[in-house]
Amino acid sequence: MTSVPTTAPARTPAATRVPARPSRKRRSWTGLWFVAPFLCVFLVVIVAPILYAVYLSLFRDRLIGGTIFVGADNYLKALQDPEFWSSLGRVGGYMLVQVPVMLALSVFAALALDSARLHFRPLYRIALFLPYAVPAVVAALMWGFMYGSQSGLVGDLNDLLGVVLPDPLSSSWVLVAIGNVATWEFVGFNMLILYSALQLVPRERYEAATLDGAGRVRIVRHIKLPAMKQSLVLAVVFSVIGSFQLFNEPSVLKSLAPNTISSAYTPNLYAYNLSFAGQQFNYAAAISILIGLITMIVAYVIQYFGTRREGAR
């Protein structure tokens, strides 16, 4: 009688061999090929213009002596330029009023569209978003013609009603008029961001809150508004960046109110006129770099404080 072996046969080295992984160097180069097209476009479209603007800002073009290297003199000159700080302060005041008003209207519109009581929601959604599809120059022209106190809508209302309405293009009201154009353009865009955030809330949460006796106000306060918080921070960052980039509206309305809107009404308008009207390309480049740095710092601070509590959880 032969004995039966009870131990498992030993594995051969070929059976326990682990497939060789590609080396780290090879894997990293493989991934680089996937992102190479984006990197090329990013370097050419984003990085190269910034580096060239920084390069220009370090020189100064003189009538006698040509272009000379001046280092940070253009930046020091900009920091002592009252026109630059005046335009920056004007945009800061505009931002503190226009952005909250626009976002409050966007929140209200998003909540209204998300309400079950509103009929024809797609129609309202398209109607609110439609101004965003209108080019900024066209929107400024359209509102500029209505603002006219002589031959525009305001002038027609003055003649029809026999009253004298405030001139929207006067020095006291022109910033409000510009803010009205920007609000009309971007309420729908921000509404769409906030409305998309509301669509991610599970409907079961609303049903559970209703069963617990929560009314509509409490549902908005404790469910919908917190759900929109991150999207609202994003909308604030976009709106602040857009405020610092204010250019089209004052540039177009300047032809209708040349005595009210100066060539340095906003920082971007100031840099544009320095470059193309004053031929001060190097100083305009320094102004542009400073505007970009200030915008980046303000946007980062808003994002940091807006997301800090979420990140600490």
DRENDO-426974 format. One line per 8 residues: number of its first residue (from 1); for each residue x, y, z of N, C-alpha, C. Coordinates in steps of 0.1 Angstrom, whole numbers, plus 5000, padded with zeros to 4 digits. Layout:
% DRENDO-426974
NUM> X/Y/Z/X/Y/Z/X/Y/Z  ... .
END
This chain:
% DRENDO-426974
1> 5009/4988/5000/5000/5000/5000/5009/5012/5000  5005/5021/4991/5013/5033/4990/5008/5044/4998  5017/5052/5004/5012/5064/5012/5009/5076/5003  4998/5083/5008/4994/5096/5001/5000/5108/5007  5007/5115/4999/5013/5128/5005/5003/5137/5010  5005/5143/5022/4996/5152/5029/5000/5167/5028  5012/5169/5024/5016/5183/5023/5015/5188/5008  5011/5201/5007/5009/5207/4994/5023/5208/4987 .
9> 5022/5207/4974/5035/5208/4967/5040/5222/4967  5053/5223/4968/5059/5236/4969/5058/5244/4956  5055/5257/4957/5053/5265/4945/5067/5268/4938  5066/5267/4926/5078/5270/4918/5080/5285/4918  5092/5290/4915/5095/5304/4914/5086/5311/4904  5083/5304/4893/5075/5310/4882/5061/5313/4887  5055/5304/4896/5041/5306/4901/5040/5318/4910  5050/5321/4918/5050/5333/4927/5055/5346/4922 .
17> 5059/5345/4910/5065/5357/4904/5054/5368/4902  5057/5380/4907/5048/5391/4905/5051/5399/4893  5041/5402/4885/5044/5409/4872/5051/5422/4875  5061/5424/4867/5070/5436/4869/5062/5448/4866  5063/5458/4875/5056/5471/4873/5065/5480/4865  5059/5489/4858/5068/5498/4851/5075/5508/4861  5086/5511/4857/5094/5520/4866/5087/5533/4868  5091/5540/4879/5085/5553/4882/5087/5563/4871 .
25> 5100/5563/4867/5104/5572/4856/5095/5570/4844  5093/5558/4840/5085/5555/4828/5071/5559/4829  5065/5557/4841/5051/5561/4844/5049/5576/4843  5058/5583/4849/5057/5597/4850/5058/5603/4836  5067/5598/4827/5068/5603/4814/5055/5600/4806  5049/5588/4809/5037/5585/4802/5026/5595/4805  5025/5598/4818/5014/5608/4822/5017/5622/4816  5030/5625/4814/5033/5638/4809/5029/5639/4794 .
33> 5029/5628/4787/5024/5629/4773/5010/5632/4772  5002/5627/4782/4987/5630/4782/4985/5645/4785  4992/5651/4793/4990/5665/4797/4998/5675/4788  5007/5670/4780/5015/5678/4772/5007/5688/4763  4997/5684/4756/4989/5694/4748/4984/5706/4757  4978/5702/4769/4973/5713/4777/4985/5722/4782  4996/5716/4786/5007/5724/4791/5012/5733/4780  5013/5729/4768/5017/5737/4757/5008/5749/4755 .
41> 4995/5747/4755/4985/5758/4754/4986/5767/4766  4988/5761/4778/4988/5769/4790/5001/5778/4790  5012/5773/4786/5024/5781/4786/5023/5792/4776  5018/5789/4764/5017/5799/4754/5007/5810/4757  4995/5805/4761/4984/5815/4763/4983/5822/4776  4988/5815/4787/4987/5821/4800/5000/5826/4806  5010/5817/4805/5023/5821/4812/5031/5831/4804  5032/5828/4791/5040/5837/4782/5035/5852/4783 .
49> 5022/5855/4781/5018/5869/4782/5022/5875/4796  5020/5868/4806/5023/5873/4820/5038/5876/4821  5047/5867/4816/5061/5869/4817/5065/5881/4808  5059/5882/4797/5062/5893/4788/5058/5907/4794  5046/5907/4801/5042/5919/4807/5051/5923/4819  5056/5913/4826/5066/5915/4837/5079/5921/4831  5083/5915/4820/5095/5920/4813/5093/5934/4808  5082/5938/4802/5079/5951/4798/5079/5961/4809 .
57> 5074/5957/4821/5073/5966/4832/5086/5970/4838  5097/5963/4835/5110/5966/4840/5118/5976/4832  5111/5981/4821/5119/5990/4812/5111/6003/4811  5117/6013/4806/5110/6026/4803/5115/6031/4790  5106/6036/4782/5109/6041/4769/5110/6056/4769  5122/6061/4766/5124/6076/4766/5126/6082/4752  5122/6094/4751/5124/6100/4738/5139/6101/4734  5147/6104/4744/5162/6104/4742/5168/6093/4750 .
65> 5175/6084/4743/5181/6073/4750/5175/6060/4748  5163/6060/4742/5156/6047/4739/5151/6040/4751  5150/6027/4750/5145/6019/4761/5156/6016/4771  5153/6019/4784/5164/6016/4794/5157/6007/4805  5166/5999/4811/5161/5991/4823/5160/6000/4835  5148/5999/4841/5146/6008/4853/5142/5999/4866  5142/5986/4864/5139/5978/4876/5125/5979/4880  5123/5983/4893/5110/5984/4899/5105/5998/4899 .
73> 5111/6007/4892/5107/6021/4892/5092/6023/4887  5088/6015/4877/5074/6017/4872/5064/6012/4883  5068/6002/4891/5059/5998/4902/5059/6009/4913  5070/6014/4916/5070/6025/4927/5063/6037/4922  5064/6040/4909/5056/6051/4904/5041/6049/4904  5037/6036/4901/5023/6033/4902/5017/6033/4916  5025/6029/4926/5021/6030/4940/5019/6044/4945  5026/6054/4938/5024/6068/4942/5015/6076/4932 .
81> 5008/6068/4923/5000/6075/4913/4986/6077/4919  4981/6089/4921/4968/6091/4926/4957/6087/4917  4960/6087/4903/4949/6082/4894/4947/6067/4896  4958/6060/4898/4956/6045/4900/4949/6042/4912  4952/6049/4923/4945/6046/4936/4931/6051/4936  4928/6062/4929/4914/6067/4928/4906/6057/4920  4911/6052/4909/4903/6042/4901/4901/6029/4909  4912/6025/4917/4911/6013/4925/4900/6015/4936 .
89> 4900/6026/4942/4890/6029/4953/4876/6029/4947  4875/6035/4935/4861/6036/4929/4856/6021/4926  4865/6013/4921/4861/5999/4918/4858/5992/4931  4866/5995/4942/4863/5988/4955/4850/5992/4960  4846/6005/4959/4833/6009/4964/4822/6003/4955  4824/6002/4943/4814/5996/4933/4812/5981/4937  4823/5974/4940/4823/5960/4943/4815/5958/4956  4817/5966/4966/4811/5964/4979/4796/5965/4978 .
97> 4791/5973/4968/4776/5975/4967/4770/5965/4957  4777/5965/4945/4771/5958/4934/4771/5943/4936  4782/5937/4941/4783/5923/4943/4772/5917/4953  4771/5923/4965/4760/5918/4974/4746/5919/4968  4743/5930/4961/4730/5932/4955/4728/5921/4944  4737/5919/4936/4736/5910/4925/4734/5895/4930  4742/5892/4940/4742/5878/4946/4729/5876/4954  4724/5886/4960/4711/5885/4967/4700/5882/4957 .
105> 4700/5889/4946/4690/5887/4936/4692/5873/4930  4704/5868/4928/4707/5855/4923/4702/5844/4932  4704/5846/4945/4699/5836/4955/4684/5836/4955  4678/5847/4955/4663/5848/4955/4658/5841/4942  4664/5843/4931/4659/5837/4918/4662/5822/4919  4673/5817/4924/4675/5803/4925/4665/5796/4934  4662/5803/4946/4652/5797/4955/4638/5797/4948  4635/5807/4941/4622/5807/4934/4621/5796/4924 .
113> 4632/5795/4916/4631/5784/4906/4631/5770/4912  4637/5769/4924/4637/5756/4930/4624/5753/4938  4616/5763/4939/4603/5762/4946/4593/5753/4938  4586/5745/4945/4577/5736/4937/4564/5744/4933  4562/5756/4938/4550/5764/4935/4552/5772/4922  4564/5773/4917/4566/5781/4905/4564/5773/4892  4555/5778/4884/4552/5771/4871/4561/5777/4860  4562/5769/4850/4570/5773/4838/4584/5776/4842 .
121> 4590/5768/4850/4604/5771/4855/4614/5772/4843  4614/5763/4833/4624/5764/4822/4623/5778/4816  4611/5783/4814/4609/5796/4808/4616/5807/4816  4614/5807/4829/4620/5817/4838/4635/5816/4838  4640/5803/4838/4654/5801/4838/4661/5806/4826  4655/5804/4814/4661/5809/4802/4660/5824/4802  4649/5830/4806/4647/5844/4806/4657/5851/4815  4660/5845/4826/4670/5851/4835/4685/5849/4830 .
129> 4687/5838/4823/4701/5836/4818/4704/5843/4805  4693/5847/4798/4695/5852/4785/4704/5865/4785  4703/5874/4794/4712/5886/4794/4727/5882/4794  4730/5871/4800/4744/5866/4800/4750/5863/4786  4740/5859/4778/4745/5856/4764/4746/5869/4755  4742/5880/4760/4743/5893/4753/4758/5898/4755  4765/5901/4744/4778/5907/4746/4778/5919/4755  4789/5921/4763/4789/5932/4772/4789/5945/4765 .
137> 4795/5946/4753/4794/5959/4746/4780/5962/4741  4773/5952/4737/4759/5954/4732/4751/5958/4744  4753/5951/4755/4745/5955/4767/4747/5969/4772  4760/5973/4772/4763/5987/4776/4757/5997/4766  4758/5994/4753/4751/6003/4743/4736/6004/4745  4730/5992/4747/4715/5992/4749/4711/6000/4761  4718/5998/4772/4714/6006/4784/4719/6020/4783  4730/6023/4776/4734/6037/4774/4724/6045/4767 .
145> 4717/6039/4756/4707/6046/4749/4695/6048/4758  4692/6039/4767/4680/6041/4776/4683/6052/4786  4696/6053/4790/4700/6062/4800/4700/6077/4795  4699/6079/4783/4701/6092/4777/4689/6101/4782  4693/6113/4788/4683/6122/4793/4678/6132/4782  4685/6132/4771/4680/6140/4760/4672/6133/4750  4677/6122/4745/4670/6114/4734/4668/6100/4738  4671/6096/4750/4669/6082/4754/4656/6080/4762 .
153> 4655/6068/4768/4643/6065/4775/4640/6074/4787  4651/6078/4794/4649/6087/4805/4644/6101/4800  4649/6105/4789/4644/6118/4783/4630/6117/4779  4626/6105/4773/4612/6103/4769/4603/6103/4781  4607/6097/4792/4599/6097/4804/4598/6111/4810  4608/6119/4809/4608/6133/4814/4597/6140/4806  4597/6139/4793/4587/6146/4785/4573/6141/4787  4572/6127/4789/4559/6122/4790/4552/6125/4804 .
161> 4560/6124/4814/4555/6126/4828/4556/6141/4832  4564/6149/4825/4566/6163/4829/4574/6164/4842  4583/6155/4844/4592/6155/4855/4606/6155/4851  4615/6157/4860/4630/6157/4857/4636/6145/4865  4637/6134/4859/4643/6122/4866/4658/6124/4867  4665/6118/4877/4679/6119/4878/4686/6114/4866  4696/6121/4861/4704/6117/4849/4713/6105/4853  4711/6093/4847/4719/6082/4851/4734/6083/4847 .
169> 4736/6092/4837/4750/6094/4832/4757/6106/4839  4751/6112/4849/4757/6122/4857/4768/6117/4866  4776/6125/4871/4787/6120/4880/4782/6114/4892  4770/6117/4897/4765/6112/4909/4759/6098/4907  4754/6095/4895/4747/6083/4893/4754/6073/4883  4764/6077/4877/4770/6069/4866/4775/6055/4871  4781/6055/4883/4785/6043/4889/4774/6033/4892  4763/6039/4896/4751/6031/4898/4745/6025/4885 .
177> 4746/6034/4875/4742/6029/4862/4750/6018/4856  4763/6019/4858/4772/6008/4854/4769/5995/4862  4767/5997/4875/4764/5985/4883/4751/5979/4879  4741/5987/4875/4728/5981/4870/4731/5973/4857  4739/5978/4848/4742/5970/4836/4749/5956/4840  4759/5957/4849/4765/5945/4853/4756/5935/4860  4748/5940/4868/4738/5932/4875/4728/5925/4866  4724/5933/4856/4715/5927/4846/4721/5916/4838 .
185> 4734/5917/4836/4741/5908/4828/4744/5895/4835  4747/5896/4848/4753/5884/4855/4744/5878/4866  4732/5883/4868/4723/5877/4878/4720/5863/4873  4717/5861/4860/4713/5848/4855/4725/5838/4856  4737/5842/4853/4748/5833/4854/4750/5828/4869  4750/5837/4878/4751/5833/4892/4739/5825/4897  4728/5829/4892/4716/5821/4896/4717/5806/4891  4723/5804/4879/4724/5791/4874/4734/5783/4883 .
193> 4745/5789/4888/4754/5782/4897/4747/5778/4909  4740/5787/4915/4733/5784/4928/4722/5774/4926  4715/5775/4915/4704/5766/4912/4709/5752/4910  4720/5750/4904/4727/5737/4902/4730/5731/4915  4735/5739/4925/4738/5734/4938/4725/5729/4945  4714/5736/4943/4702/5731/4950/4697/5718/4944  4700/5716/4931/4695/5703/4924/4702/5691/4930  4714/5693/4937/4721/5682/4943/4716/5677/4956 .
201> 4707/5685/4962/4701/5682/4975/4691/5670/4973  4692/5659/4980/4683/5648/4979/4669/5653/4983  4659/5649/4975/4645/5653/4978/4640/5647/4991  4646/5635/4995/4642/5629/5007/4645/5638/5019  4655/5646/5018/4658/5655/5029/4647/5665/5031  4641/5670/5020/4630/5679/5022/4618/5672/5028  4615/5660/5023/4604/5652/5028/4606/5650/5043  4618/5646/5047/4620/5644/5062/4618/5656/5070 .
209> 4623/5667/5065/4621/5680/5072/4606/5684/5073  4599/5681/5062/4585/5684/5063/4577/5675/5073  4581/5662/5073/4575/5653/5083/4578/5657/5097  4590/5664/5099/4594/5668/5113/4587/5682/5116  4579/5687/5107/4572/5699/5110/4579/5712/5106  4590/5711/5098/4597/5723/5093/4589/5730/5082  4588/5743/5084/4581/5751/5073/4590/5754/5062  4585/5762/5052/4594/5766/5041/4605/5774/5045 .
217> 4603/5783/5054/4614/5793/5058/4625/5785/5065  4621/5775/5074/4632/5767/5080/4639/5758/5071  4632/5753/5061/4638/5745/5050/4649/5753/5043  4645/5765/5039/4654/5774/5032/4666/5777/5041  4663/5780/5054/4674/5785/5062/4684/5773/5066  4678/5761/5069/4687/5750/5074/4691/5740/5063  4685/5740/5052/4688/5731/5041/4694/5737/5029  4685/5746/5023/4689/5752/5010/4701/5762/5011 .
225> 4700/5771/5020/4711/5780/5021/4725/5774/5024  4725/5764/5034/4738/5757/5036/4743/5749/5023  4733/5744/5016/4737/5736/5004/4743/5746/4993  4739/5758/4994/4744/5768/4984/4757/5775/4988  4762/5772/5000/4773/5779/5005/4785/5779/4997  4790/5767/4993/4802/5766/4985/4800/5772/4971  4789/5770/4965/4786/5777/4952/4786/5792/4954  4781/5797/4965/4780/5811/4967/4794/5817/4969 .
233> 4803/5810/4976/4817/5814/4977/4823/5815/4963  4820/5805/4954/4825/5805/4941/4820/5817/4933  4807/5820/4935/4801/5831/4928/4807/5845/4933  4810/5845/4946/4816/5858/4951/4830/5860/4945  4837/5849/4944/4851/5850/4938/4850/5855/4924  4841/5848/4916/4839/5852/4902/4835/5867/4901  4826/5871/4910/4821/5885/4909/4831/5895/4913  4839/5892/4923/4850/5901/4927/4860/5902/4916 .
241> 4864/5891/4909/4873/5892/4898/4868/5900/4887  4855/5898/4884/4848/5906/4874/4848/5921/4877  4846/5924/4890/4846/5938/4893/4859/5945/4891  4870/5938/4894/4883/5944/4892/4886/5945/4877  4879/5936/4869/4882/5937/4854/4872/5946/4847  4865/5954/4855/4855/5963/4849/4861/5972/4838  4856/5970/4826/4862/5978/4814/4851/5981/4804  4844/5971/4799/4835/5973/4787/4825/5984/4790 .
249> 4818/5983/4802/4807/5992/4804/4811/6006/4805  4822/6010/4813/4826/6024/4813/4832/6028/4800  4839/6019/4793/4845/6022/4780/4834/6026/4770  4823/6019/4770/4813/6022/4760/4805/6035/4764  4802/6035/4777/4794/6047/4782/4802/6060/4782  4815/6059/4781/4824/6071/4781/4821/6079/4769  4817/6073/4758/4813/6081/4746/4800/6089/4748  4792/6084/4756/4779/6091/4759/4780/6101/4771 .
257> 4790/6099/4779/4792/6108/4791/4807/6111/4792  4813/6118/4782/4828/6120/4782/4832/6129/4794  4824/6137/4799/4828/6146/4810/4826/6139/4824  4820/6128/4824/4817/6121/4836/4827/6109/4838  4829/6102/4828/4838/6090/4829/4852/6094/4823  4862/6094/4832/4875/6098/4827/4883/6086/4821  4894/6089/4816/4902/6078/4811/4908/6069/4821  4907/6073/4834/4912/6065/4845/4901/6062/4854 .
265> 4889/6059/4849/4878/6057/4857/4879/6043/4864  4884/6033/4858/4887/6020/4864/4901/6017/4862  4907/6008/4869/4921/6004/4867/4924/5999/4853  4915/5990/4848/4917/5985/4835/4916/5995/4824  4907/6004/4826/4905/6015/4816/4918/6024/4817  4923/6026/4828/4935/6034/4830/4947/6028/4823  4949/6015/4825/4960/6008/4818/4958/6008/4803  4946/6006/4799/4943/6006/4784/4947/6020/4778 .
273> 4942/6030/4784/4945/6044/4779/4960/6047/4780  4966/6043/4790/4981/6045/4791/4988/6038/4780  4983/6026/4777/4990/6019/4766/4987/6023/4752  4974/6025/4749/4971/6028/4735/4969/6042/4732  4966/6051/4742/4965/6065/4739/4978/6072/4744  4984/6068/4754/4996/6075/4759/5009/6069/4755  5008/6057/4748/5020/6050/4744/5030/6047/4755  5024/6046/4767/5033/6042/4779/5031/6027/4782 .
281> 5037/6019/4773/5034/6005/4774/5041/5999/4786  5053/6004/4790/5059/5998/4801/5052/6001/4814  5048/6014/4816/5040/6018/4828/5027/6011/4828  5020/6009/4817/5007/6002/4816/5009/5987/4820  5021/5982/4816/5023/5968/4820/5025/5967/4836  5032/5976/4842/5033/5976/4856/5019/5978/4863  5011/5987/4858/4998/5988/4863/4990/5975/4862  4991/5969/4851/4984/5956/4849/4988/5945/4858 .
289> 5001/5944/4861/5006/5934/4870/5001/5937/4884  5001/5950/4888/4996/5953/4901/4981/5950/4903  4974/5953/4892/4959/5949/4893/4957/5934/4894  4965/5927/4887/4964/5912/4888/4968/5907/4901  4978/5912/4907/4982/5908/4921/4972/5911/4931  4966/5923/4931/4956/5927/4940/4944/5919/4938  4940/5916/4926/4928/5907/4924/4930/5893/4929  4942/5888/4927/4946/5875/4931/4945/5874/4947 .
297> 4951/5884/4953/4951/5884/4968/4937/5885/4974  4929/5894/4968/4915/5895/4973/4907/5883/4971  4908/5877/4959/4901/5864/4956/4905/5853/4965  4918/5852/4968/4923/5842/4977/4918/5843/4991  4918/5856/4996/4913/5858/5009/4898/5854/5011  4890/5858/5001/4876/5855/5001/4874/5840/5001  4882/5833/4992/4880/5818/4991/4885/5812/5004  4896/5817/5010/4901/5811/5022/4891/5812/5034 .
305> 4885/5824/5036/4876/5826/5047/4863/5819/5044  4859/5818/5031/4847/5812/5027/4847/5797/5029  4858/5791/5028/4859/5776/5029/4866/5771/5041  4870/5781/5050/4878/5777/5062/4870/5768/5071  4858/5771/5073/4850/5763/5083/4847/5749/5077  4845/5749/5064/4842/5735/5058/4855/5727/5059  4867/5733/5057/4879/5725/5058/4883/5721/5072  4878/5728/5082/4881/5725/5096/4873/5713/5101 .
313> 4862/5710/5094/4853/5699/5098/4859/5686/5095 .
END
